[in-house]
Amino acid sequence: MSVYTPLTQTQVELFMAGFPLGELQHYQGIEAGVENTNFFVTTTQGEFVLTLFEQHQYDEVRELVTLAHHLGKAGLQVPAPLDDKQGEWLHTLENKPAILCHRLPGNHIEQPSEAHCFAIGAALAELHQAARDLSQNRPDEHGLEWASSMRSDLADDLSTAEKSLLADEIQWQQANQAQWQSLPTGWIHGDLFHDNALFVRSESADQVGAILDLYHASSGVLLMDLAIVANDWCCDKQGNWLGNKQQSLLDGYCSVRPLSDAELAGWNQALRAGALRWWVGRLANRRKQQQSGAEMTAIKDPGEYQAKLEKHRA
């Protein structure tokens, strides 16, 4: 059950009356959510998604969603909150922060093709470019300092070889921070796995319909964002590159924002940093669930990103 906060039709009608979006025709809870409550809402003027934030306070949500609102104003296909008749986009329903977005077109893809990789590369570069004039800064909570701080917490869950790998990679990344910190920075998505994108099929080629889940976006090295995409979209679970997907991704990105010589030279470091980030992240998620005593749900395999890290180190 992912509708943690049920709403009556009267509540939805009253909420929608604040927007210039026609009359409510239908609404339905979305069961696919994990952290928040979501509803599909259909009016006489279109289809929308109503989100209630279950784990964040009002001011936290404003911080989390500001980037999406900014990108939506720039014309990007992201879940951007819509302004109501008074120009407000953040609301309260059942004492929960709430936003309303357009229902974005497209479907998830299971196996990205080279064309998909090119398209998402271009879309990510467009996101980076559109976010340049957003002055608000949001520190990256999952950078190298965080990974280093997690070592002691994770020690009991790791083999001797895994602890050695983690320590050695952190030490290597720290030793190369001068080069890393000299690379271009800005807003990064940080979580653009292939299940966070929608594609629309056309006669010529599939087009990016939307980039989803911007709630973990932060300030960071732009190249890290591209490397996170490469590690998920372009290789198998052992880190072996698939066909020309990596080059297609880079070509797509560079068609919008060409990479500098320093960024091209730092590509392997970015791949390693991205793999480290998600190896530690998945280890931390697994440990958190084990400690909570809650019913076990599907935890993504940390070993996948350990293998990818080892491949990039080689």
LINKABEL-V461478 format. One record per residue. N is the residue number from 0. RES is the residue in one small letter. PSI is psi as a letter, one per 30 degrees, with the letter a starting at -180 (999 if undefined). Layout:
# LINKABEL-V461478
n=N res=RES psi=PSI
n=N res=RES psi=PSI
This chain:
# LINKABEL-V461478
n=0 res=m psi=j
n=1 res=s psi=g
n=2 res=v psi=i
n=3 res=y psi=f
n=4 res=t psi=j
n=5 res=p psi=l
n=6 res=l psi=k
n=7 res=t psi=l
n=8 res=q psi=e
n=9 res=t psi=e
n=10 res=q psi=e
n=11 res=v psi=e
n=12 res=e psi=e
n=13 res=l psi=e
n=14 res=f psi=e
n=15 res=m psi=f
n=16 res=a psi=f
n=17 res=g psi=f
n=18 res=f psi=k
n=19 res=p psi=h
n=20 res=l psi=g
n=21 res=g psi=a
n=22 res=e psi=k
n=23 res=l psi=k
n=24 res=q psi=e
n=25 res=h psi=k
n=26 res=y psi=l
n=27 res=q psi=k
n=28 res=g psi=k
n=29 res=i psi=k
n=30 res=e psi=f
n=31 res=a psi=f
n=32 res=g psi=l
n=33 res=v psi=e
n=34 res=e psi=e
n=35 res=n psi=l
n=36 res=t psi=k
n=37 res=n psi=k
n=38 res=f psi=k
n=39 res=f psi=k
n=40 res=v psi=k
n=41 res=t psi=k
n=42 res=t psi=a
n=43 res=t psi=f
n=44 res=q psi=g
n=45 res=g psi=a
n=46 res=e psi=k
n=47 res=f psi=l
n=48 res=v psi=k
n=49 res=l psi=k
n=50 res=t psi=k
n=51 res=l psi=k
n=52 res=f psi=j
n=53 res=e psi=f
n=54 res=q psi=g
n=55 res=h psi=k
n=56 res=q psi=l
n=57 res=y psi=e
n=58 res=d psi=e
n=59 res=e psi=e
n=60 res=v psi=e
n=61 res=r psi=e
n=62 res=e psi=e
n=63 res=l psi=e
n=64 res=v psi=f
n=65 res=t psi=e
n=66 res=l psi=e
n=67 res=a psi=e
n=68 res=h psi=e
n=69 res=h psi=e
n=70 res=l psi=e
n=71 res=g psi=e
n=72 res=k psi=f
n=73 res=a psi=f
n=74 res=g psi=g
n=75 res=l psi=k
n=76 res=q psi=i
n=77 res=v psi=l
n=78 res=p psi=i
n=79 res=a psi=k
n=80 res=p psi=k
n=81 res=l psi=k
n=82 res=d psi=k
n=83 res=d psi=a
n=84 res=k psi=f
n=85 res=q psi=g
n=86 res=g psi=g
n=87 res=e psi=k
n=88 res=w psi=f
n=89 res=l psi=k
n=90 res=h psi=a
n=91 res=t psi=k
n=92 res=l psi=k
n=93 res=e psi=h
n=94 res=n psi=g
n=95 res=k psi=k
n=96 res=p psi=k
n=97 res=a psi=k
n=98 res=i psi=l
n=99 res=l psi=k
n=100 res=c psi=l
n=101 res=h psi=k
n=102 res=r psi=j
n=103 res=l psi=k
n=104 res=p psi=l
n=105 res=g psi=l
n=106 res=n psi=l
n=107 res=h psi=l
n=108 res=i psi=k
n=109 res=e psi=e
n=110 res=q psi=j
n=111 res=p psi=k
n=112 res=s psi=l
n=113 res=e psi=e
n=114 res=a psi=e
n=115 res=h psi=e
n=116 res=c psi=e
n=117 res=f psi=e
n=118 res=a psi=e
n=119 res=i psi=e
n=120 res=g psi=e
n=121 res=a psi=e
n=122 res=a psi=e
n=123 res=l psi=e
n=124 res=a psi=e
n=125 res=e psi=e
n=126 res=l psi=e
n=127 res=h psi=e
n=128 res=q psi=e
n=129 res=a psi=f
n=130 res=a psi=f
n=131 res=r psi=e
n=132 res=d psi=g
n=133 res=l psi=j
n=134 res=s psi=f
n=135 res=q psi=k
n=136 res=n psi=k
n=137 res=r psi=j
n=138 res=p psi=k
n=139 res=d psi=j
n=140 res=e psi=f
n=141 res=h psi=h
n=142 res=g psi=a
n=143 res=l psi=e
n=144 res=e psi=e
n=145 res=w psi=e
n=146 res=a psi=e
n=147 res=s psi=e
n=148 res=s psi=f
n=149 res=m psi=f
n=150 res=r psi=e
n=151 res=s psi=e
n=152 res=d psi=e
n=153 res=l psi=f
n=154 res=a psi=e
n=155 res=d psi=f
n=156 res=d psi=f
n=157 res=l psi=k
n=158 res=s psi=l
n=159 res=t psi=e
n=160 res=a psi=e
n=161 res=e psi=e
n=162 res=k psi=e
n=163 res=s psi=e
n=164 res=l psi=e
n=165 res=l psi=e
n=166 res=a psi=e
n=167 res=d psi=e
n=168 res=e psi=e
n=169 res=i psi=e
n=170 res=q psi=e
n=171 res=w psi=e
n=172 res=q psi=e
n=173 res=q psi=e
n=174 res=a psi=f
n=175 res=n psi=g
n=176 res=q psi=f
n=177 res=a psi=e
n=178 res=q psi=e
n=179 res=w psi=e
n=180 res=q psi=f
n=181 res=s psi=f
n=182 res=l psi=l
n=183 res=p psi=k
n=184 res=t psi=l
n=185 res=g psi=a
n=186 res=w psi=k
n=187 res=i psi=k
n=188 res=h psi=e
n=189 res=g psi=f
n=190 res=d psi=h
n=191 res=l psi=i
n=192 res=f psi=l
n=193 res=h psi=f
n=194 res=d psi=g
n=195 res=n psi=g
n=196 res=a psi=k
n=197 res=l psi=k
n=198 res=f psi=k
n=199 res=v psi=k
n=200 res=r psi=k
n=201 res=s psi=l
n=202 res=e psi=e
n=203 res=s psi=e
n=204 res=a psi=l
n=205 res=d psi=k
n=206 res=q psi=k
n=207 res=v psi=j
n=208 res=g psi=e
n=209 res=a psi=l
n=210 res=i psi=k
n=211 res=l psi=l
n=212 res=d psi=i
n=213 res=l psi=g
n=214 res=y psi=f
n=215 res=h psi=g
n=216 res=a psi=k
n=217 res=s psi=l
n=218 res=s psi=k
n=219 res=g psi=a
n=220 res=v psi=k
n=221 res=l psi=e
n=222 res=l psi=e
n=223 res=m psi=e
n=224 res=d psi=e
n=225 res=l psi=e
n=226 res=a psi=e
n=227 res=i psi=e
n=228 res=v psi=e
n=229 res=a psi=e
n=230 res=n psi=f
n=231 res=d psi=e
n=232 res=w psi=f
n=233 res=c psi=f
n=234 res=c psi=l
n=235 res=d psi=a
n=236 res=k psi=f
n=237 res=q psi=f
n=238 res=g psi=g
n=239 res=n psi=k
n=240 res=w psi=k
n=241 res=l psi=j
n=242 res=g psi=b
n=243 res=n psi=g
n=244 res=k psi=e
n=245 res=q psi=e
n=246 res=q psi=e
n=247 res=s psi=e
n=248 res=l psi=e
n=249 res=l psi=e
n=250 res=d psi=e
n=251 res=g psi=e
n=252 res=y psi=e
n=253 res=c psi=f
n=254 res=s psi=f
n=255 res=v psi=e
n=256 res=r psi=j
n=257 res=p psi=k
n=258 res=l psi=k
n=259 res=s psi=l
n=260 res=d psi=e
n=261 res=a psi=e
n=262 res=e psi=e
n=263 res=l psi=e
n=264 res=a psi=f
n=265 res=g psi=g
n=266 res=w psi=e
n=267 res=n psi=e
n=268 res=q psi=e
n=269 res=a psi=e
n=270 res=l psi=e
n=271 res=r psi=e
n=272 res=a psi=e
n=273 res=g psi=e
n=274 res=a psi=e
n=275 res=l psi=e
n=276 res=r psi=e
n=277 res=w psi=f
n=278 res=w psi=e
n=279 res=v psi=e
n=280 res=g psi=e
n=281 res=r psi=e
n=282 res=l psi=e
n=283 res=a psi=e
n=284 res=n psi=e
n=285 res=r psi=e
n=286 res=r psi=e
n=287 res=k psi=e
n=288 res=q psi=e
n=289 res=q psi=e
n=290 res=q psi=f
n=291 res=s psi=f
n=292 res=g psi=g
n=293 res=a psi=l
n=294 res=e psi=k
n=295 res=m psi=k
n=296 res=t psi=l
n=297 res=a psi=j
n=298 res=i psi=k
n=299 res=k psi=k
n=300 res=d psi=j
n=301 res=p psi=f
n=302 res=g psi=f
n=303 res=e psi=e
n=304 res=y psi=f
n=305 res=q psi=e
n=306 res=a psi=e
n=307 res=k psi=e
n=308 res=l psi=e
n=309 res=e psi=e
n=310 res=k psi=e
n=311 res=h psi=e
n=312 res=r psi=e
n=313 res=a psi=999
